[in-house]
Amino acid sequence: MPAAVSTTAGSTTPETPVSRPIKLVRVAVLLLSGIAIAFSATLHEQLSFDLGMAAVTIGAVGIAHLVEWWSLRSSGGNPLPLLLGAVSLAAALGLALADTVIVFALVVAGWALLSALLEFVGMTVRPGSRQDAVFLGATGMLLALLVILVRTDEVAVLGFLGAYAVLAGVFLGISAFDTRRAHAPSDGASSDRSPLSSPPESRR
């Protein structure tokens, strides 16, 4: 009877992991965006180019979040990628309508801060995502702070956004191929191996 109870308790919160190909969509978007920003440095003095590049980068990140949300619908869904995607698309739209450096910096900083806070919230609703959430949340808050500090320099704002994209892309890429995390036992599985759930023969 105790074994049955512990098994049932462990299955009440099933984990819905994101598949590796879906994770790599976001990785590809971040890395390609960071590389594009790095190799277009000669155009960074043009505010219109900076706004367009940032809008495309953040909008593509939003689409990647929506792809993740859509892939999880069949397994119960998770509202966090949907919220992240909505925030990113709203920021991309704001950048498309911006016409000053200050607005450019404020939109990027606001997007980074909101995304960071949502990543921290995600630690409580996405099992096994604590390491990713801590890193992305911390780098997002750092990006927001740096952008506010250089809010009158559009070159620096876009440069920090590109650096964030590369760092986040590399980290998430390594995380996607981390086999140790994939084979780590869940909390429910470890609770099933408690002494109360073992058969009577093993306790003799």
PyMOL commands that set and color helices and strands:
alter all, ss='L'
color gray80, all
select helices_A, chain A and resi 2-10+20-38+41-43+47-71+73-75+79-97+101-122+130-149+154-176+179-182+187-192+195-197+200-203
alter helices_A, ss='H'
color red, helices_A
deselect
rebuild
show_as cartoon
